[in-house]
C-alpha cells in the first residue's frame, strides 16, 4: 500500500535526512587512498548518532537463506561491487570507485541516499560512470511530478543511461520510503512511460540508478550481501530520497 505523507510527516523526514546529510559530508572528507571501508563506516555511524538519529541498516534481515542480519551503518561497494557491500579492512586504492549507501531513522521516520566516490585519480570511464548515474537520477526527478507515473521515472533513467552506453541492474530497484526504509511502490530503473502507479502529492520515493560499465548480470558474493557484476567491470550508483509536491520534487537528502 502506498502511503501519502502529511506536511508534518514530511518535516519529520527532513530531520532524518539532516542526519544522513551530515554523515555524507563526514564520509566525503575521508575518501582517499589508504583509508579502509570500515573507517568510513565508523565515521558515518558517529555522524548519524551525533545528530540524534540511528543507522537504519543495522539489523536489516538478509534477503537470502542462511545469511546473517546486517551489522553495519553503511554499505560500501567497491569497483565491480554495486550494492550491499560490507565495510571491512579493505584499503581503498588510487583509481577505485566506492559506492556508499546509507539510511537513517529519526523520530520514527526514514531517509535513504547513496553516492559513488572516486578514490584519488580515476579513469575517464570511471568518471563518466559517476556522472551518468547522477545525471540519470536528475533525469528521473524531472519526471517526478503529480500526474505522471512510476514508469515515467523508470523510463527516464533507462533512456539516459542507455544513451550514454551503459547498462542498469534489473533485479534491484528504488522504493517508497517513510516510516519504513522500504515501502510501496517499487521504483525500477527500467520501464515504459505511462505505466505503474500515478504520482501524487505527498508520495516519498528513493530513486537510485545502479549503473554498470559492462553487462548488467550480477551475482551475490559468499557474504550473502554484496552484489557484484559477473564480468568484473566497474559500477556506479546515485540515490536520494524525494517527496512529490505541487511543484518540483523536494530532494530531502541533497545539500
Secondary structure, DSSP 8 states (H G I E B T S, - for coil): ------HHHHHHHHHHHHHHHHHHHHHHHH-STT-BHHHHHHHHHHHHHHTT-EESSTT---SSTT------SEEEEETTEEE--B--S-B--TT-EEEEEEEEEETTEEEEEEEEEE-SS--HHHHHHHHHHHHHHHHHHTT-STT-BHHHHHHHHHHHHHHTT-EE-SS--EEE-SSSSSEEEEE-SS--TT-SSB--TT-EEEEEEEEESS---EEE-TTSS-EEETT---EEEEEEEEE--SSS-EETT--
